[in-house]
Amino acid sequence: MSWDEAVIWHDTECAGYAADLGLWRELAAEAGGPVLDLGCGTGRVALGLAAAGHAVTAVDSDPALVRALAARARERGLRVDAHALDVRTLQLGRTFALAIAPMQVVQLLGGSAGRRAMLAAVRAHLEPGGRLAAALADPYDDLPAEALLPPLPDVREQDGWVYQSRPIAVREEGGALVIDRLREVVSPDGSHRSSVATIRLDRLDPATFEQEGREHGFVPLPARRVPETEAYVGSTVVILEAR
C-alpha cells in the first residue's frame, strides 16, 4: 500500500463529520483575519476555510496527517500553512484573529495540565480581541455509556481495500471516557485483519473550560451549539476572547 494508514483511519473515523462546518465558516467570517486550526487532521475544516478565502494555518501532532493536508491543499490549489506541532507547545511567531479546536481536540490533551498549556500557548498567538472557539462533547452525566455508540460503523474504501471502524466498548476511567474501536481491514484479495484502537476523551464541561480560560487571560462569550446527528453526539462550542 502506498498510503499511510494513519491517514486512512483518520478519514474513515472523522472526515465524514460535517455538522459543525457551517459554524466554523461563520466564526471565521466574523473574525475577519487569519485562522489557526488546532488538531487539523487531514484538513476536514482547514481546506473548506481556505477555499472560502481565509488565511489558514493548521497544526496537528501527527506528521502523516499534516502531510496529507498539505498534499490535498496543493491538489486543490489552496494555500494552507500546515505544521506538525503539539498545540500545547506552539511557537509560530505570529498572531491570529481566530483559533478553532473542532471535534473535542481540547478533550484529548491529557487533562487539566494539558489544557492549561494549550490555553497559554494559544493566548500568545491571538491578537487582542482574538477568539478561541473549542468544541466540547456534551456532558454525559445523564447518558449511559452505551448510548454514546453510533448505530453504524464508519466505512471507507481505498483502491479496493475496505476499512471499517466501530466502537465496541465505552467505559469511565479516571475522569475520562475511554472508547475502544475495532478497526478491520479487508484487502482486495479478501484477506482480513483487525486491531483495537483506544481513545481517551477527558470529561470537560463548558463552565470548567471557561474558568480555565479566565485564568489565562480570556473572557468567555456566549457559547454556540452544534446539534447531534444520527452518528455523532452534539457539542457545545465554547468561545473565549483574548483580553
C-alpha positions, 0 to 999 in steps of 0.5 A, a space after each residue: 500500500 502506498 498510503 499511510 494508514 494513519 491517514 486512512 483511519 483518520 478519514 474513515 473515523 472523522 472526515 465524514 463529520 460535517 455538522 459543525 462546518 457551517 459554524 466554523 465558516 461563520 466564526 471565521 467570517 466574523 473574525 475577519 483575519 487569519 485562522 489557526 486550526 488546532 488538531 487539523 487532521 487531514 484538513 476536514 475544516 482547514 481546506 473548506 476555510 481556505 477555499 472560502 478565502 481565509 488565511 489558514 494555518 493548521 497544526 496537528 501532532 501527527 506528521 502523516 496527517 499534516 502531510 496529507 493536508 498539505 498534499 490535498 491543499 496543493 491538489 486543490 490549489 489552496 494555500 494552507 500553512 500546515 505544521 506538525 506541532 503539539 498545540 500545547 507547545 506552539 511557537 509560530 511567531 505570529 498572531 491570529 484573529 481566530 483559533 478553532 479546536 473542532 471535534 473535542 481536540 481540547 478533550 484529548 490533551 491529557 487533562 487539566 495540565 494539558 489544557 492549561 498549556 494549550 490555553 497559554 500557548 494559544 493566548 500568545 498567538 491571538 491578537 487582542 480581541 482574538 477568539 478561541 472557539 473549542 468544541 466540547 462533547 456534551 456532558 454525559 452525566 445523564 447518558 449511559 455509556 452505551 448510548 454514546 455508540 453510533 448505530 453504524 460503523 464508519 466505512 471507507 474504501 481505498 483502491 479496493 481495500 475496505 476499512 471499517 471502524 466501530 466502537 465496541 466498548 465505552 467505559 469511565 476511567 479516571 475522569 475520562 471516557 475511554 472508547 475502544 474501536 475495532 478497526 478491520 481491514 479487508 484487502 482486495 484479495 479478501 484477506 482480513 485483519 483487525 486491531 483495537 484502537 483506544 481513545 481517551 476523551 477527558 470529561 470537560 464541561 463548558 463552565 470548567 473550560 471557561 474558568 480555565 480560560 479566565 485564568 489565562 487571560 480570556 473572557 468567555 462569550 456566549 457559547 454556540 451549539 452544534 446539534 447531534 446527528 444520527 452518528 455523532 453526539 452534539 457539542 457545545 462550542 465554547 468561545 473565549 476572547 483574548 483580553 
